[in-house]
Amino acid sequence: MNIKIKIKMNKTSKILKDHGLDKDGRVVRFIRDEADRLMMPYIPGGAGGMLAKNKTYPNNHSIKYVSPYAHYQYTGKLMLAKNGSSWAKKGEKKYYSGKSLKYHTSGTGAHWDKLMLQRNKNTLVKDVENYIKSGQGNKG
């Protein structure tokens, strides 16, 4: 006796998209928003500061901090103008001095996304698991 079984599966990309796991999917957007929430205490100036507030979401998987000093704060390295001042005229280029910035708000600092993950990775993972298990991650 011969039995023939034919299995037809969707492409991986379709499966990921159907479950909101593609780069612009619902689950990925949830991860971005949860990471954004969890990063707030680690952003220089705190959650109420302009750096934390002045951002955009160009897509479901990105956060873009748009303050002129965002990159400077994120790298944590002092940048100086040609004259050695930390202040520069509009359009004037700055260079890295090699010195680290000193953050005055306890717990905040450079690479705040990594600071958040060091301290809250398990919370983020648990929140994403709960989101998916609640069925919200599978809604069309």
C-alpha positions as CSV (number, residue, x, y, z in Angstrom):
1,M,0.0,0.0,0.0
2,N,1.4,3.4,-1.0
3,I,0.3,6.6,0.7
4,K,1.3,9.9,-0.7
5,I,1.2,12.9,1.5
6,K,1.6,16.4,0.1
7,I,2.2,19.3,2.5
8,K,2.0,22.8,1.3
9,M,3.4,25.5,3.6
10,N,3.5,29.2,3.3
11,K,6.8,30.9,2.8
12,T,8.5,31.9,6.1
13,S,8.0,35.6,5.2
14,K,4.3,35.1,4.9
15,I,4.1,33.2,8.2
16,L,6.1,36.0,10.0
17,K,3.9,38.7,8.4
18,D,0.6,36.9,9.3
19,H,1.8,36.8,13.0
20,G,3.0,40.4,13.1
21,L,6.6,39.4,13.3
22,D,7.9,40.9,10.1
23,K,10.0,44.1,10.5
24,D,6.9,46.3,10.3
25,G,4.5,44.0,12.0
26,R,2.2,44.5,15.0
27,V,4.5,42.5,17.4
28,V,7.5,44.4,16.3
29,R,5.7,47.7,16.8
30,F,4.7,46.5,20.3
31,I,8.4,45.7,21.0
32,R,9.4,49.2,19.8
33,D,6.8,50.9,22.0
34,E,7.6,48.8,25.1
35,A,11.4,49.4,24.6
36,D,10.6,53.1,24.3
37,R,8.7,53.0,27.5
38,L,11.3,51.0,29.4
39,M,14.2,53.3,28.1
40,M,12.7,56.5,29.5
41,P,14.4,56.3,32.9
42,Y,17.8,55.9,31.2
43,I,17.7,58.8,28.8
44,P,19.7,61.8,29.9
45,G,17.4,64.5,31.3
46,G,14.9,61.9,32.3
47,A,11.5,61.0,30.9
48,G,10.3,64.7,31.2
49,G,13.3,66.1,29.4
50,M,13.4,67.3,25.8
51,L,15.6,64.6,24.6
52,A,13.2,61.9,25.6
53,K,10.2,63.8,24.3
54,N,11.7,65.0,21.0
55,K,11.5,61.8,18.9
56,T,9.7,60.3,16.0
57,Y,8.7,56.8,14.9
58,P,9.8,56.5,11.2
59,N,8.5,53.0,11.1
60,N,7.3,50.2,13.3
61,H,10.8,49.1,14.3
62,S,12.6,52.4,14.9
63,I,12.7,55.3,17.2
64,K,14.5,58.5,16.0
65,Y,15.6,61.1,18.6
66,V,15.6,64.4,16.7
67,S,17.1,66.9,19.1
68,P,20.2,68.4,17.7
69,Y,22.2,67.0,20.6
70,A,20.7,63.5,20.6
71,H,23.7,61.8,18.9
72,Y,26.1,63.7,21.2
73,Q,24.2,62.4,24.2
74,Y,23.8,58.9,22.8
75,T,27.5,58.4,22.1
76,G,28.5,59.9,25.5
77,K,31.6,61.6,24.1
78,L,32.4,65.2,24.5
79,M,32.4,67.1,21.2
80,L,34.1,70.4,20.7
81,A,34.2,73.2,18.1
82,K,37.5,74.3,16.5
83,N,38.0,76.9,19.3
84,G,37.7,74.2,22.0
85,S,34.3,75.2,23.1
86,S,31.5,72.7,23.6
87,W,29.2,75.3,22.0
88,A,29.4,75.8,18.2
89,K,27.9,78.3,15.8
90,K,25.1,77.1,13.6
91,G,26.5,75.0,10.9
92,E,29.9,74.7,12.5
93,K,31.4,71.2,12.7
94,K,32.4,69.6,16.0
95,Y,34.9,66.9,16.6
96,Y,35.1,64.2,19.3
97,S,37.5,65.2,22.1
98,G,38.0,61.6,23.4
99,K,36.5,62.6,26.8
100,S,33.4,61.0,28.2
101,L,30.3,63.0,29.1
102,K,29.3,63.2,32.8
103,Y,25.6,62.5,33.2
104,H,24.1,64.2,36.2
105,T,20.9,62.3,36.6
106,S,21.6,59.0,38.3
107,G,21.0,55.9,36.1
108,T,21.0,57.8,32.8
109,G,23.8,57.7,30.3
110,A,25.0,57.0,26.8
111,H,23.5,54.1,24.8
112,W,20.3,54.2,26.9
113,D,18.9,51.3,24.8
114,K,21.7,49.1,26.0
115,L,21.3,50.3,29.6
116,M,17.6,49.4,29.5
117,L,18.3,46.0,28.1
118,Q,20.9,45.3,30.8
119,R,18.4,46.1,33.5
120,N,15.0,45.3,31.9
121,K,15.6,42.6,29.2
122,N,13.5,40.1,31.1
123,T,10.7,42.6,31.6
124,L,10.7,43.3,27.9
125,V,10.7,39.6,26.9
126,K,7.9,38.9,29.4
127,D,5.8,41.8,28.1
128,V,6.2,40.6,24.5
129,E,5.3,37.0,25.5
130,N,2.1,38.3,27.2
131,Y,1.2,40.4,24.2
132,I,1.5,37.4,21.9
133,K,-0.2,35.0,24.3
134,S,-3.1,37.5,24.7
135,G,-3.8,37.0,21.0
136,Q,-3.3,40.7,20.2
137,G,-0.2,39.8,18.2
138,N,-2.2,37.6,15.8
139,K,-5.0,40.1,15.0
140,G,-5.3,41.1,11.4
